[in-house]
């Protein structure tokens, strides 16, 4: 009888503790986006990602040219409830973003992968040399959605 109680207690813990992902878990693609540009001067593309998984996660941005040539592949860890910004070159209003060394690029694509689906991202073409936000939001396609949500 005592053994059965222990077994029930262990089973209850297994079903009540949420599974946590982390930086050592495999990456899965969570977004794809077209329209990645960089003119080498005033036009850049920026990606903002926020982690709300409860643990540190790795997030990777991979940029390809219009013909599929790899132009950048950069991963960075993100702590819970933190946001990180990747840009194809320095954007004045952000400062401190992770740079994606794409070089001059017109009409490329990007894939964003993470070690958890509990990461949300946005992408935009931005004018990089101004003090106010000037840009165009890019439509992103979500892969591997968060269970019981709709984007």
C-alpha positions, 0 to 999 in steps of 0.5 A: 500500500505504501508503494502504491502511494509513492507511485501515485505521488510521483505520477502527480508530480510528473503531471503537475510540473511543466516541462521546461526547455533550455539552451541545450535543447534542439532548435526548431524553426519558429518563423520564416520571413521574406523581404530581408534587405540591407543597402549597406547604408541607411536601410537595414532589417531588424528582428526582435525576439522575446523569450517567455518560456521561464528559462534561458533559450537560444534563438538563431537567425539565419539569413539567405539571399534571394537565390538561397546563398547563406548570408548570416547564421547567428545564435544568441541566448535570451533570458526569460522575459528578455528581448534581443534585437538582431540587425543586418547593420547598426540601427541608431535607435536600437543600439547594442543589437546583435549584428547579422553580417549579411553585406548588401542584400535585396529581397532575402529571406530569414528563418528564426529557430529557438530551443522553445516555441515560447519565443515570439518575434517580429521583423521589420525593414528600418531606416537605420540612421534616424532618431525616430522609428521609420520602417515597414513591418514584415509578415512572418509565417509562424511554424511550431505554434504555441499549443492552444494559441493562434497567431 
